[in-house]
Amino acid sequence: IFLGAIFFNTEMKLAKAFDEAVQEVNAMNAVLRLDPIKHFMSIDDSIVLQDLSCDMIGKGVVAIFGPSSTTNSDIVEVLCNMTGIPHLQFDWHYQKSARDRLNYQLTVNVAPMELFLSNAISAILGSKSFDWKSFTIAYEKNTHMNRLQHILAWKQLHKTGIKMQEFEKGGDYRILWKRINNAREKFVLLDCPSDILVEVINASIGFNMTGSFNNLFLTNLDTHISGIERFYSREFTVAVAAVRIRTYIPPPIHDEIDVFDSKLDNMFASLGTQLIFDAVVLFYNALLELSQRPGLYIPQFTCGRGFWQPGPRLVQKMKEMSPKKVKPPFKTQRLKINAKGQREDFNLEVYNPLVDRVTHIWNKNFQLMDYEKMRENSTQAVKQRRLQSKEDFSQKPVRYTVATRVGKPYFSWREEPEGVHYEGNDRFEGYAVDLIYKLAEECKFHFNFEPVRDNKYGSYDAVTGEWDGIIRQLIDNNAQIGICDLTITQARRSVVDFTVPFMQLGISILSYKKPPLKADIYAFLNPYNVEVWLFVMIAMVITAMTLILTGRMDQCEWQQPVKNEHIEVKQESIWHLHNTMWLVLGSILNQGCDLLPRGLSMRLLTAFWWIFALLISQTYIAKLAAFITSSKIAGEIDTLHDLVDQNKVQFGTIRGGATSVYFSESNDTENRMAWNKMLSFKPDSFTRNNEEGVDRVKLSKGTYAFLMETTNLQYYVQRNFELTQIGESFGEKHYGIAVPLNANFRSNLSVGILKLSEKGVLYNLRNKWFNSNKSTSDLGGSTNDDGQFDMDSVGGLFVVLIVGVTIAFVIGIVEFLRHVQQLAVKEKIPFMLTLMAELNFLIRFWLTKKPLHTYRQNWDSSSTGYSSMQQISIAPSVKKANKITEEK
């Protein structure tokens, strides 16, 4: 039986595999033998193809294999369909529409359909094992994109989805990787021919694309013969995955040839040679079955001059052929042709080409399966011994590089005691250090701290288009974790990913706390100055004198006439200096007086004095309350609104930090005004870090305020008695751990943070580093203000009371001595006797009635305590008084 085959001059390996396949099937049965007729082409020419096909049909071939997809002509398919000669293909050709397939009914293709390959690749990348969310497709200009159609429909062509990068075979591949590196891409799907694959990947080394957290997915099904294993080293730690059609695994063989023959058969290493072998085997087994029935004959006609009747039956046999019945077995697993002459079923291996280690198997019925969980009966002993000695560096536990910045209390250099030297991570301390240690213990990973050189958080420079600080280290893949007081912002989330927040906070105003003024015990006099107090006293004296004069002129103010002891009728006036001063003083103290004027002039004068006294006293009370209240206020600024509305105190924040971004991108009017004022201040109000801002607040002595995160503010306030927080916090923010975009370990860190939060570890760390008892604020004394006054505030009132009581008591003593002197002279009694009698009565405070004469010469035991001589001396006086009363 003659077989026809058409190859291009560049496909000598395929031609050799075709011959090898023919020889192998001929060895299966001596009765039915195949005799190949091969033609070679140098260029793609449809006329030449037609001539070669007609020549083979004229020689009586029963099938034509090829040509490959290098040709763009379908003349062979058409001629075979017209003459009834089966046509077999072994690679991917342009997908035909349902109408076009009417002209290709006798064509069978053993290559897997690209539609199902596309579905497989999409399912692999979207599985939990890969979970690619954003990546770049780098493809060679002349490659088929059909096997990527599901991926292109799966994600949007966007910077947060799929990005496309085209390159040309033989070009400068460094340009490709430079574009990918500039896009900060860590996930690359590479679709290119296997013969240039090594050269393309080699160009990526100079652009830092081969690190531990880079991912490379190779779609070429011949990656395993590209020579990519030469990159196997400890430096090439990129996670590489490739796919290939799973080959047939023969049953165990224990003969001497298998044991001692260490040579590996590379004849059918490529997918193309495997498929051409399968095509020959498929045709041979169908022909063998058909030959056992009558009606099979050798075609003997030329193009267009006849139709081979067994041809359609032979094609139908190939569609019905079961992989388990063919001999020799197919090189690829699950080869089954559908009614359209296409191959839908196949097993796809996902493997690491650097170590040739299979990780997953994909099948359209079972989807992606873990290879380790599947049973296999492979006995490739030589190959397995070779692979077991190779270590997969991409699967080795990774030691994360943690990028951070120096800034208390999150991260700082640890002080070394004398004679002690720290190495590695022991050199550092802080909240972030403890948190990473706890996370490493929870999530089982190792790490190294690397402070960034510029000591910046990470901000975008619109001029250069570059990021700096921690964010830049993550973008360049120089670090895998970024942690400090790093705020989660939308701009940063566009270039890196964040875990769940480990701290929630806001923005507050840090200000200088002016030392309290020295307490003035006479502060109650401050509402009026000395001049006012002097004029008030002068007004009191003048008013008192005026009341005396007016009272003497007004006849209504004189009392009714009375007789004195000399029986003289006289009028008496109550308006003397003692009473008028008492009225004036009682009025101004709002205490009133029992002396009331009766005349019109006196009443009018008293009324105006009351008006004056009322206004003076009430104004004093109001001013005193305002003065005391204002003295309790720490400053004039209490909110951000107050800070914006004044011009005495400048304010600023960290340049390029999250707080500055909050104000610069805010749509709130007040925030925009604050941002514009910060930009207009001279000198510049922005600082490089929190430490510089805190120092500037302390040195300004109240002329500069610093806007910073609440947690950092509380840390510095507790350790500096010169600092204080103004107002409440605003602008809710969150701190999170930054990781590269689409990092597969982000969810693991997020789960770890949630577990630490549930265990109370985050709360304890916050108390340890932000609420430490090691505070210098106690040096400045207590700063708590509970609204109560101390003795320093009201001491002057007690001084006034003590002075007043003392003066009154001294005056009382003087008056008492004067009374004793007058009584002694009047009664002609010795002064000391009178004084002793008065003192004796004075100390007997339970007596409420005092006799006219308290002295005595002889003590007796009477209830009143006075002698009979005292009683006798009282009698004449009583008689004299009764006589005067009778005369009236």
Disulfide bonds with the S-S distance in Angstrom:
Cys54-Cys303 2.26
